[in-house]
């Protein structure tokens, strides 16, 4: 299958099926993930686009188009040319033209330059722009963990200058994030703002308004303002909020707002007050003036933020006085960054320009690791594995290890996630880790593997028979065929798996041997159905079950868990559960917490049946319409202590509180363990 669109002339495309090795790609890419063969069609040496730009190489590919490196035949200068492949989609073509219009209106030293735009002779909308060699702020943060004050203020002074200029020209960026702040020049400290793919022109004509109308959510969840997250009307102050989130991230190593999913993150931007810089850095001290500046940038109410980047820049200058800012503060960290050509243009890389940018996972640096003493396994032949004492003490040997985290910058707010390791972690790393543990007759409490580790099913096989209590696998490369190996880790009491592929009833059934399990999560597994979960019947110690975002899970699940004597927490958000399922759930007399967020087939009939649960203390109904019938049904649930409804306005909250027991708390912000919070 190819993603190709064209006229009767040359067709440019990115194929998903490699003809060299017969491998199907999960997403558009320049080269085959398996054999490295070129997957771009129609572009070759000597190809000239729009009669002006000679093709040299492809430097980016996505579902919407391509970015190529080319040479301007007139000036002989290198340019980056962005091609929109889906030229038969009028909406996307119009958005592409708006981006070109917005960016071409800007001429500033800290904003990427647009040289030319139009439609090629083959019918493809194109945009020729400045070719940038360097890295971006996201790379810098990943390489150094966090930025020194002087380094951060130097970068954000330029960001303020660029955005002040853009706003003066009536353009709001709407997607300020680390990857859109390029760092180039000899010292890689010269800022270029890129990607005006979803920019909003403040003085729009009717056609432009139809493409950026209120109610459409555009941007990146980690850095999105509350008004963007709720689809409301936005202005220049949305960029100030996003810049505040980016500055926070640069100074602390982690964004200020983060949820387990993109939607949870958006909801938190609406309701959750972010921590201070010092709190997020576990005690690292920041000037009070800087704390106040960042807090003001991220105020939930636009009227209470800085009203312009000029005003913000003036306060940043004031805060920088008295700080020790030397040239080495800005230069040293850049030495580890690759000197590569980068042009991040979300407008053609994401699946849909108008949608929320959620095609990535939130890989953020753990702040807890910064306070802990760590040792490294002394084996230079393998990637580094770091073990961290839970209490931050000295670790004499593996027998004292409590936790090992093998991942790339995974974020954690709970103390059971306490370490970091190299991103080059492989199956051999796990093999070496297992050998060390067995040789020392040691055990570890927690092992976390995230999506960027190079772990396969073979690596999981090497963990068989280890003494391990908690295993967390987040969007890794393993699939359902690894489950039989996991089933051999008999000591497991907590298993969390997200994004598992190739699931079959057969490999799921192997988990029935994990009779010590007290908590299990199998989320974001689109293949999983309720009838596939027969293995749950044998997990008699199970207290918590999470099948969130398993879209095919329906009422067939309940018979599999009906006989579990200790089940007290059930999370089935964004599944296909309906009123029939809730009626069946009403027979689970031990249930204390139920999360039915996003179960859109549930009505007041299903809610009424929950009255039969004598110990239902905690209920999450986020997304449920607060109709009179639903409120009446909720009023009959007299056992409730907490009801969660995220992203609720004050009027809705008052209506909800009016029908609940007087002592019942309405939770409008928090995390997945809201029911356990005191």
C-alpha positions as CSV (number, residue, x, y, z in Angstrom):
1,X,0.0,0.0,0.0
2,X,1.3,3.5,-0.9
3,X,0.2,6.8,0.4
4,X,0.3,8.5,-2.9
5,X,-1.7,11.2,-4.6
6,X,-1.0,12.9,-7.9
7,X,-2.2,14.1,-11.2
8,X,-1.4,12.6,-14.6
9,X,2.3,13.6,-14.2
10,X,4.9,12.5,-11.7
11,X,3.5,10.9,-8.6
12,X,5.4,11.6,-5.4
13,X,4.6,9.2,-2.6
14,X,5.7,7.4,0.6
15,X,5.0,3.6,0.4
16,X,4.3,1.7,3.6
17,X,5.2,-1.6,2.0
18,X,8.9,-2.3,1.3
19,X,9.3,-4.3,-2.0
20,X,12.8,-5.2,-1.0
21,X,12.0,-7.2,2.1
22,X,8.1,-7.4,2.1
23,X,7.9,-5.5,5.4
24,X,4.9,-3.3,6.1
25,X,5.7,-0.1,8.0
26,X,3.4,1.0,10.8
27,X,3.8,4.7,9.8
28,X,5.3,6.7,6.9
29,X,9.1,6.8,7.0
30,X,11.9,7.5,4.6
31,X,13.6,4.2,4.9
32,X,12.3,0.7,5.7
33,X,12.6,-0.1,9.4
34,X,13.8,-3.6,8.6
35,X,16.2,-3.4,5.7
36,X,16.8,0.4,5.2
37,X,15.5,0.5,1.6
38,X,14.3,3.8,0.3
39,X,10.5,4.1,0.6
40,X,10.1,7.5,-1.2
41,X,8.7,7.2,-4.7
42,X,9.0,9.7,-7.6
43,X,11.9,11.7,-6.3
44,X,15.4,11.0,-7.5
45,X,18.7,12.8,-8.3
46,X,18.0,15.4,-10.9
47,X,14.3,15.8,-10.0
48,X,13.4,19.5,-10.2
49,X,10.4,20.8,-8.2
50,X,8.5,23.8,-9.5
51,X,11.2,24.3,-12.1
52,X,13.4,25.8,-9.4
53,X,14.5,23.4,-6.6
54,X,16.8,20.4,-7.5
55,X,16.2,17.4,-5.3
56,X,19.1,16.2,-3.2
57,X,17.6,14.0,-0.5
58,X,14.5,13.4,1.6
59,X,14.9,14.6,5.2
60,X,11.4,14.0,6.5
61,X,8.3,12.0,5.7
62,X,4.8,11.7,7.3
63,X,1.2,10.9,6.6
64,X,0.6,14.3,4.9
65,X,3.7,14.8,2.9
66,X,7.5,15.2,2.6
67,X,10.3,17.5,3.4
68,X,13.3,17.4,1.1
69,X,16.7,19.0,1.0
70,X,17.2,20.8,-2.3
71,X,19.3,23.3,-4.2
72,X,17.9,26.6,-5.5
73,X,19.0,26.6,-9.2
74,X,19.1,30.4,-9.2
75,X,21.1,31.1,-6.0
76,X,22.8,27.7,-5.6
77,X,21.7,27.9,-1.9
78,X,20.5,24.9,0.0
79,X,16.7,25.0,0.8
80,X,14.2,22.8,2.5
81,X,11.1,22.1,0.4
82,X,7.9,21.0,2.0
83,X,5.5,19.0,-0.3
84,X,1.9,18.3,0.5
85,X,1.1,14.9,-0.9
86,X,-2.7,14.9,-0.2
87,X,-3.4,17.5,-2.9
88,X,-6.9,16.2,-3.5
89,X,-8.1,17.3,0.0
90,X,-9.3,20.9,-0.3
91,X,-9.2,21.5,3.5
92,X,-5.6,20.3,3.8
93,X,-4.5,22.3,0.8
94,X,-6.1,25.4,2.2
95,X,-4.4,24.9,5.6
96,X,-1.1,24.4,3.8
97,X,-1.6,27.7,1.9
98,X,-2.5,29.4,5.2
99,X,0.7,28.2,6.8
100,X,2.7,29.5,3.8
101,X,0.9,32.8,4.0
102,X,1.4,33.2,7.7
103,X,5.1,32.3,7.6
104,X,5.9,34.4,4.5
105,X,4.5,37.5,6.3
106,X,7.4,37.2,8.8
107,X,10.9,38.3,8.2
108,X,12.9,38.1,11.4
109,X,16.3,36.7,12.4
110,X,14.8,34.3,14.9
111,X,12.0,32.9,12.7
112,X,12.5,30.5,9.8
113,X,12.4,32.2,6.5
114,X,10.0,31.3,3.7
115,X,11.5,31.9,0.3
116,X,8.7,30.8,-2.0
117,X,5.4,28.8,-2.1
118,X,2.9,27.7,-4.7
119,X,1.9,24.6,-6.6
120,X,4.4,22.5,-8.6
121,X,3.9,21.6,-12.2
122,X,2.8,18.1,-11.0
123,X,0.0,19.7,-8.9
124,X,1.6,19.5,-5.4
125,X,1.5,22.5,-3.1
126,X,5.0,23.3,-2.0
127,X,6.9,25.7,0.3
128,X,10.6,26.5,0.0
129,X,12.2,27.6,3.2
130,X,15.4,28.2,5.0
131,X,17.5,25.0,5.4
132,X,18.6,24.8,9.1
133,X,21.5,22.8,10.4
134,X,21.4,22.3,14.1
135,X,19.4,20.7,16.9
136,X,16.3,21.8,18.7
137,X,15.5,22.6,22.3
138,X,14.0,19.2,22.9
139,X,17.4,17.6,21.9
140,X,19.2,19.9,24.3
141,X,17.0,19.1,27.2
142,X,17.3,15.4,26.5
143,X,21.1,15.6,26.4
144,X,21.6,17.7,29.5
145,X,18.5,16.9,31.7
146,X,17.8,20.6,32.3
147,X,19.2,23.9,31.4
148,X,21.3,26.3,33.5
149,X,19.5,29.6,34.3
150,X,21.8,31.6,32.1
151,X,21.4,29.2,29.2
152,X,17.6,29.1,29.5
153,X,17.3,32.9,29.8
154,X,19.6,33.4,26.8
155,X,17.3,31.2,24.6
156,X,14.1,32.6,25.9
157,X,15.2,36.1,25.4
158,X,15.3,35.3,21.6
159,X,12.0,33.4,21.8
160,X,10.4,36.5,23.3
161,X,11.9,38.7,20.6
162,X,10.7,36.4,17.8
163,X,7.2,35.9,19.2
164,X,6.7,39.6,20.0
165,X,7.5,40.3,16.3
166,X,5.1,37.6,15.1
167,X,2.3,38.9,17.3
168,X,2.9,42.4,16.0
169,X,2.2,41.1,12.6
170,X,-1.1,39.5,13.7
171,X,0.1,35.9,13.8
172,X,-0.3,33.5,16.8
173,X,1.9,30.4,16.6
174,X,-0.4,28.1,18.6
175,X,2.2,25.3,18.9
176,X,5.2,26.6,20.9
177,X,7.1,23.5,22.1
178,X,10.7,22.5,22.5
179,X,11.0,20.8,19.1
180,X,9.8,24.0,17.4
181,X,12.6,26.0,18.9
182,X,15.7,25.4,16.7
183,X,19.2,26.1,18.0
184,X,21.7,26.7,15.2
185,X,24.9,28.7,14.6
186,X,28.4,27.9,15.5
187,X,27.6,27.6,19.3
188,X,24.1,26.2,18.6
189,X,22.6,29.0,20.6
190,X,21.0,31.0,17.9
191,X,17.2,30.5,18.1
192,X,14.9,29.9,15.1
193,X,11.2,29.5,15.6
194,X,9.8,26.9,13.1
195,X,6.5,25.3,12.2
196,X,3.7,27.8,11.6
197,X,1.6,24.9,10.3
198,X,-1.3,25.7,12.7
199,X,-0.7,29.4,13.1
200,X,-3.7,31.7,13.5
201,X,-4.0,34.9,11.7
202,X,-5.7,37.4,14.0
203,X,-7.1,39.4,11.1
204,X,-8.7,36.6,9.0
205,X,-11.0,36.5,6.1
206,X,-14.0,34.2,6.1
207,X,-12.2,31.3,4.5
208,X,-9.5,31.4,7.2
209,X,-12.0,31.6,10.0
210,X,-13.6,28.4,8.7
211,X,-10.3,26.6,9.2
212,X,-9.5,27.9,12.6
213,X,-12.9,28.2,14.2
214,X,-13.7,28.0,17.8
215,X,-14.3,24.4,18.9
216,X,-11.3,22.9,17.0
217,X,-8.4,21.8,19.2
218,X,-5.0,22.3,17.7
219,X,-1.6,22.1,19.3
220,X,0.5,19.8,21.4
221,X,-1.0,18.6,24.7
222,X,2.0,19.0,26.9
223,X,2.2,22.7,26.2
224,X,-1.3,23.7,25.3
225,X,-3.1,26.5,27.0
226,X,-6.5,25.9,28.8
227,X,-8.4,27.8,26.2
228,X,-6.8,25.7,23.4
229,X,-7.5,22.5,25.3
230,X,-11.2,23.4,25.6
231,X,-11.5,24.6,21.9
232,X,-12.3,28.2,22.9
233,X,-11.3,31.4,21.2
234,X,-7.6,32.1,21.5
235,X,-5.3,35.1,21.1
236,X,-1.6,35.9,21.5
237,X,-1.7,35.0,25.2
238,X,-2.0,31.3,24.3
239,X,1.6,31.4,23.1
240,X,2.7,33.0,26.4
241,X,1.1,30.1,28.3
242,X,2.9,27.6,26.0
243,X,6.2,29.4,26.3
244,X,5.8,29.2,30.1
245,X,5.4,25.4,29.9
246,X,8.5,25.2,27.7
247,X,10.5,27.4,30.0
248,X,9.4,25.3,33.0
249,X,10.4,22.1,31.1
250,X,13.8,23.6,30.2
251,X,14.6,24.6,33.8
252,X,13.3,21.4,35.5
253,X,13.7,18.7,32.9
254,X,10.0,17.9,32.8
255,X,6.8,19.7,31.6
256,X,4.6,21.2,34.3
257,X,1.5,19.3,33.3
258,X,1.3,15.7,32.4
259,X,-1.3,13.0,32.2
260,X,-1.2,9.3,31.3
261,X,-2.8,10.1,28.0
262,X,-3.1,13.1,25.7
263,X,-6.7,13.6,26.9
264,X,-5.8,13.4,30.5
265,X,-3.1,16.0,29.8
266,X,-5.6,18.3,28.2
267,X,-7.9,18.0,31.2
268,X,-5.1,18.8,33.6
269,X,-4.3,22.0,31.7
270,X,-7.8,23.0,32.4
271,X,-7.9,22.2,36.1
272,X,-4.5,21.4,37.6
273,X,-2.2,24.1,39.1
274,X,1.3,23.2,38.2
275,X,4.1,22.8,40.8
276,X,6.7,25.5,41.4
277,X,10.1,25.2,39.7
278,X,11.6,24.2,43.1
279,X,8.9,21.6,43.8
280,X,9.4,20.0,40.4
281,X,13.1,20.0,40.8
282,X,12.9,18.3,44.3
283,X,14.3,21.2,46.2
284,X,16.6,22.9,43.7
285,X,16.3,26.6,44.5
286,X,15.2,29.2,41.9
287,X,15.0,33.0,42.3
288,X,11.6,34.0,43.6
289,X,11.3,36.5,40.8
290,X,11.7,33.7,38.2
291,X,9.2,31.5,40.1
292,X,6.7,34.3,39.9
293,X,7.4,35.0,36.2
294,X,6.8,31.3,35.2
295,X,3.7,31.1,37.3
296,X,2.3,34.2,35.7
297,X,3.0,32.9,32.2
298,X,1.1,29.7,33.0
299,X,-1.9,31.3,34.7
300,X,-5.1,29.6,33.7
301,X,-6.8,32.9,33.0
302,X,-5.4,34.8,30.0
303,X,-6.3,38.1,31.6
304,X,-3.9,37.2,34.5
305,X,-1.0,36.3,32.3
306,X,1.6,38.5,30.7
307,X,-0.3,40.4,28.0
308,X,2.6,40.6,25.6
309,X,6.0,39.1,25.0
310,X,7.5,42.5,25.4
311,X,6.2,42.7,29.0
312,X,7.5,39.2,29.6
313,X,10.9,39.9,28.2
314,X,11.3,43.0,30.4
315,X,10.7,40.9,33.5
316,X,13.1,38.2,32.4
317,X,15.8,40.8,31.9
318,X,15.1,42.1,35.4
319,X,15.2,38.6,36.9
320,X,18.5,37.9,35.1
321,X,20.3,40.7,36.9
322,X,22.5,39.5,39.6
323,X,22.6,35.9,38.2
324,X,26.0,34.5,37.4
325,X,25.7,34.0,33.6
326,X,29.0,33.2,31.9
327,X,29.5,32.2,28.3
328,X,30.3,28.6,29.4
329,X,26.8,28.3,30.9
330,X,25.4,28.5,27.4
331,X,28.0,26.6,25.4
332,X,29.0,23.5,27.2
333,X,25.8,21.4,27.0
334,X,25.6,21.8,23.2
335,X,28.8,19.9,22.7
336,X,26.9,16.6,23.1
337,X,24.2,17.4,20.5
338,X,24.4,16.0,17.0
339,X,25.0,18.5,14.3
340,X,22.1,17.5,12.0
341,X,19.6,19.1,9.7
342,X,16.3,19.4,11.4
343,X,13.1,20.9,10.1
344,X,10.2,20.1,12.4
345,X,6.9,20.8,10.5
346,X,4.0,19.4,12.3
347,X,1.6,20.5,9.5
348,X,2.6,17.5,7.3
349,X,4.0,15.0,9.8
350,X,0.9,14.6,11.9
351,X,-2.1,12.6,10.7
352,X,-4.5,15.6,10.7
353,X,-3.6,19.3,10.9
354,X,-6.8,20.1,12.8
355,X,-6.5,17.3,15.4
356,X,-4.7,17.2,18.7
357,X,-1.1,16.3,18.2
358,X,-1.1,13.0,20.1
359,X,1.1,10.8,17.8
360,X,3.8,10.5,20.4
361,X,4.2,9.4,24.0
362,X,5.1,11.6,26.9
363,X,8.7,10.7,27.6
364,X,9.9,12.9,30.3
365,X,12.8,12.9,32.7
366,X,12.3,11.5,36.2
367,X,12.9,14.2,38.8
368,X,13.1,11.6,41.6
369,X,16.3,10.2,40.1
370,X,18.1,13.5,40.7
371,X,18.0,13.1,44.5
372,X,19.1,9.5,44.6
373,X,22.5,8.0,44.8
374,X,23.1,5.6,42.0
375,X,25.7,3.0,41.0
376,X,26.4,1.6,37.5
377,X,26.8,-2.1,36.8
378,X,30.6,-2.4,36.0
379,X,30.3,-4.0,32.6
380,X,31.4,-1.7,29.8
381,X,30.4,-4.2,27.1
382,X,26.7,-3.6,27.7
383,X,24.6,-0.5,27.9
384,X,24.5,1.2,31.3
385,X,22.0,0.0,33.8
386,X,21.5,2.2,36.9
387,X,20.1,0.9,40.2
388,X,18.8,3.4,42.6
389,X,18.2,3.0,46.3
390,X,14.5,3.9,47.1
391,X,15.7,6.1,50.0
392,X,18.6,7.6,48.1
393,X,21.2,5.8,50.2
394,X,24.5,4.2,49.1
395,X,24.1,0.8,47.3
396,X,27.0,-1.6,48.0
397,X,26.0,-4.4,45.7
398,X,23.0,-5.8,43.7
399,X,21.6,-7.5,46.8
400,X,20.5,-4.1,48.1
401,X,18.8,-3.0,44.9
402,X,15.1,-2.1,45.4
403,X,14.3,-0.8,41.9
404,X,15.7,-0.7,38.4
405,X,14.2,1.5,35.7
406,X,15.4,0.7,32.1
407,X,13.9,3.4,29.9
408,X,14.4,6.7,28.1
409,X,13.4,9.7,30.2
410,X,10.2,8.1,31.5
411,X,8.4,10.5,33.9
412,X,7.3,9.4,37.3
413,X,5.6,11.2,40.2
414,X,5.5,8.2,42.5
415,X,8.4,7.0,44.5
416,X,8.3,3.6,43.1
417,X,9.8,4.9,39.8
418,X,13.2,6.0,40.9
419,X,15.9,5.5,38.3
420,X,17.2,6.1,34.8
421,X,19.3,4.1,32.3
422,X,20.7,4.5,28.8
423,X,18.3,4.7,25.9
424,X,20.4,2.0,24.1
425,X,19.1,-0.7,26.4
426,X,18.9,-4.0,24.6
427,X,18.0,-7.6,25.3
428,X,21.6,-8.2,26.3
429,X,21.1,-5.5,29.0
430,X,18.3,-7.5,30.5
431,X,20.3,-10.7,30.2
432,X,23.2,-9.1,32.1
433,X,20.9,-7.7,34.7
434,X,19.2,-11.1,35.2
435,X,22.6,-12.7,35.6
436,X,23.8,-10.2,38.2
437,X,20.6,-10.7,40.2
438,X,20.8,-14.5,40.1
439,X,24.5,-14.5,41.0
440,X,23.9,-12.3,44.0
441,X,20.7,-14.2,44.9
442,X,19.0,-10.8,44.8
443,X,15.6,-9.5,44.0
444,X,14.2,-6.2,42.8
445,X,10.9,-4.7,43.5
446,X,10.2,-2.8,40.2
447,X,11.3,-3.0,36.6
448,X,10.1,-0.5,34.1
449,X,10.7,-0.6,30.4
450,X,9.4,2.1,28.1
451,X,8.9,2.5,24.3
452,X,12.3,3.6,23.3
453,X,14.3,0.8,24.7
454,X,15.4,-1.8,22.2
455,X,13.8,-4.6,24.1
456,X,12.1,-7.5,22.2
457,X,10.4,-10.7,23.3
458,X,13.8,-12.3,23.7
459,X,14.7,-9.8,26.4
460,X,11.6,-10.6,28.3
461,X,12.4,-14.3,28.1
462,X,15.7,-13.6,29.9
463,X,13.7,-12.3,32.9
464,X,12.0,-15.7,33.4
465,X,12.1,-16.9,37.0
466,X,13.5,-13.7,38.5
467,X,12.3,-12.5,41.9
468,X,10.4,-9.4,40.7
469,X,7.3,-7.9,42.2
470,X,6.3,-5.2,39.7
471,X,6.8,-5.1,36.0
472,X,5.7,-2.1,33.9
473,X,5.9,-2.2,30.1
474,X,4.9,1.0,28.3
475,X,4.6,0.9,24.5
476,X,7.6,-1.4,24.1
477,X,8.4,-3.5,21.0
478,X,7.2,-6.7,22.7
479,X,4.0,-8.3,21.7
480,X,1.6,-10.9,23.0
481,X,4.1,-13.7,22.4
482,X,6.1,-12.5,25.4
483,X,3.2,-13.2,27.8
484,X,4.2,-16.8,28.4
485,X,7.7,-15.6,29.5
486,X,6.1,-13.0,31.8
487,X,3.9,-15.8,33.3
488,X,7.1,-17.5,34.5
489,X,7.9,-14.6,36.8
490,X,5.8,-16.1,39.6
491,X,6.6,-13.5,42.2
492,X,4.8,-10.7,40.3
493,X,2.1,-8.9,42.3
494,X,1.7,-5.9,39.9
495,X,1.8,-6.1,36.1
496,X,1.2,-3.1,33.9
497,X,1.3,-3.4,30.1
498,X,0.3,-0.7,27.7
499,X,0.1,-0.9,23.9
500,X,0.5,-4.7,23.5
501,X,0.1,-6.2,20.0
502,X,-0.5,-9.7,18.6
503,X,-2.7,-10.7,21.6
504,X,-4.4,-14.0,21.4
505,X,-6.6,-15.9,23.9
506,X,-3.8,-18.5,24.0
507,X,-1.0,-16.3,25.1
508,X,-3.3,-14.4,27.5
509,X,-4.3,-17.6,29.2
510,X,-0.7,-18.1,30.3
511,X,-1.1,-15.3,32.7
512,X,-3.5,-17.4,34.7
513,X,-0.4,-18.9,36.4
514,X,0.4,-15.6,38.1
515,X,-1.7,-16.4,41.1
516,X,0.1,-13.8,43.3
517,X,-1.1,-10.9,41.1
518,X,-2.9,-8.2,43.1
519,X,-3.0,-5.6,40.3
520,X,-3.0,-5.9,36.5
521,X,-3.3,-3.4,33.7
522,X,-3.6,-4.2,30.0
523,X,-4.4,-0.9,28.4
524,X,-4.4,0.5,24.9
525,X,-4.8,-2.9,23.4
526,X,-7.2,-2.6,20.6
527,X,-7.4,-6.3,19.9
528,X,-8.5,-7.3,23.4
529,X,-12.1,-8.3,24.0
530,X,-13.9,-9.2,27.2
531,X,-14.2,-12.9,26.3
532,X,-10.4,-13.0,25.8
533,X,-10.0,-12.3,29.6
534,X,-10.9,-15.8,30.8
535,X,-7.5,-16.0,32.6
536,X,-8.7,-13.4,35.1
537,X,-11.0,-16.0,36.7
538,X,-8.0,-17.7,38.3
539,X,-6.4,-14.6,39.8
540,X,-8.1,-14.8,43.2
541,X,-5.8,-12.3,44.8
542,X,-6.6,-9.6,42.3
543,X,-7.7,-6.3,43.8
544,X,-7.2,-3.9,40.9
545,X,-8.0,-4.4,37.2
546,X,-7.4,-1.7,34.5
547,X,-8.5,-2.3,30.9
548,X,-8.5,1.4,29.9
549,X,-8.8,2.3,26.2
550,X,-9.3,-1.3,25.2
551,X,-12.0,-0.3,22.8
552,X,-13.4,-3.8,22.1
553,X,-13.9,-4.7,25.7
554,X,-17.6,-4.9,26.4
555,X,-20.1,-6.7,28.6
556,X,-18.4,-10.0,28.0
557,X,-15.7,-9.0,30.5
558,X,-17.9,-9.1,33.6
559,X,-18.5,-12.9,33.7
560,X,-14.7,-13.3,33.7
561,X,-14.3,-11.3,36.9
562,X,-17.6,-12.0,38.7
563,X,-16.0,-14.6,41.0
564,X,-13.0,-12.6,42.1
565,X,-13.4,-12.3,45.9
566,X,-11.1,-9.4,46.5
567,X,-11.6,-7.1,43.4
568,X,-12.1,-3.6,44.7
569,X,-10.9,-1.3,41.9
570,X,-12.1,-1.5,38.2
571,X,-11.0,0.8,35.5
572,X,-12.9,0.4,32.2
573,X,-12.6,3.9,30.8
574,X,-13.1,4.3,27.0
575,X,-14.3,0.8,26.5
576,X,-17.6,-0.4,24.9
577,X,-19.2,-1.1,28.3
578,X,-22.9,-0.2,28.4
579,X,-25.9,-0.3,30.7
580,X,-26.1,-4.1,30.6
581,X,-22.4,-4.2,31.7
582,X,-23.1,-1.9,34.6
583,X,-26.0,-4.0,35.7
584,X,-23.6,-7.0,35.8
585,X,-21.0,-5.0,37.6
586,X,-23.7,-4.2,40.3
587,X,-23.2,-7.8,41.5
588,X,-19.5,-7.3,42.3
589,X,-20.2,-6.6,46.0
590,X,-16.5,-6.0,46.9
591,X,-16.1,-3.1,44.4
592,X,-15.1,0.2,45.9
593,X,-13.8,2.1,42.9
594,X,-15.3,2.2,39.4
595,X,-14.0,4.4,36.5
596,X,-16.3,4.5,33.5
597,X,-14.9,7.7,31.9
598,X,-15.7,7.8,28.2
599,X,-18.2,4.8,28.3
600,X,-20.5,6.7,26.0
601,X,-23.2,3.9,25.9
602,X,-23.9,4.2,29.6
603,X,-27.2,6.0,30.6
604,X,-29.2,6.7,33.7
605,X,-30.5,3.1,33.6
606,X,-27.0,1.7,34.1
607,X,-26.2,4.2,36.8
608,X,-29.3,3.3,38.8
609,X,-28.1,-0.3,38.9
610,X,-25.0,0.7,40.8
611,X,-27.2,1.4,43.9
612,X,-26.8,-2.4,44.6
613,X,-23.1,-1.9,45.4
614,X,-22.9,-1.4,49.2
615,X,-19.2,-0.3,49.2
616,X,-19.0,1.8,46.0
617,X,-17.0,4.7,47.5
618,X,-15.4,6.2,44.4
619,X,-16.9,6.7,41.0
620,X,-15.4,8.5,37.9
621,X,-18.0,9.6,35.4
622,X,-15.9,12.1,33.3
623,X,-17.7,12.7,30.0
624,X,-21.1,11.5,31.2
625,X,-23.8,14.0,30.2
626,X,-25.2,15.6,33.4
627,X,-28.8,15.3,32.4
628,X,-31.6,15.4,34.9
629,X,-32.1,11.6,34.6
630,X,-28.4,10.9,35.2
631,X,-28.3,13.3,38.2
632,X,-31.3,11.6,39.7
633,X,-29.6,8.2,39.3
634,X,-26.5,9.5,41.0
635,X,-28.5,10.9,43.9
636,X,-29.4,7.3,44.8
637,X,-25.8,6.2,45.3
638,X,-25.6,7.0,49.0
639,X,-22.4,5.1,49.6
640,X,-20.3,7.5,47.5
641,X,-17.3,9.3,49.2
642,X,-15.7,10.7,46.0
643,X,-17.0,11.4,42.5
644,X,-14.5,12.3,39.8
645,X,-15.5,14.5,36.9
646,X,-12.5,16.1,35.2
647,X,-12.8,19.3,33.1
648,X,-16.1,20.3,34.7
649,X,-17.1,24.0,34.9
650,X,-18.4,25.6,38.1
651,X,-22.1,25.4,37.2
652,X,-21.9,21.7,36.4
653,X,-19.9,21.1,39.6
654,X,-22.6,22.8,41.6
655,X,-25.3,20.7,40.0
656,X,-23.4,17.5,40.7
657,X,-22.7,18.4,44.3
658,X,-26.3,19.2,44.9
659,X,-27.4,15.6,44.3
660,X,-24.5,13.8,46.0
661,X,-24.3,12.8,49.7
662,X,-23.3,15.9,51.8
663,X,-19.9,14.4,52.7
664,X,-19.1,13.4,49.2
665,X,-16.1,15.1,47.5
666,X,-16.1,16.0,43.9
667,X,-12.7,15.6,42.3
668,X,-12.0,17.7,39.3
669,X,-8.3,17.3,38.9
670,X,-5.6,14.7,39.8
671,X,-4.2,11.4,38.5
672,X,-5.2,7.8,37.9
673,X,-5.0,7.2,41.7
674,X,-7.4,9.9,42.6
675,X,-9.5,7.4,44.6
676,X,-6.5,6.7,46.8
677,X,-5.6,10.3,47.6
678,X,-6.3,11.5,51.1
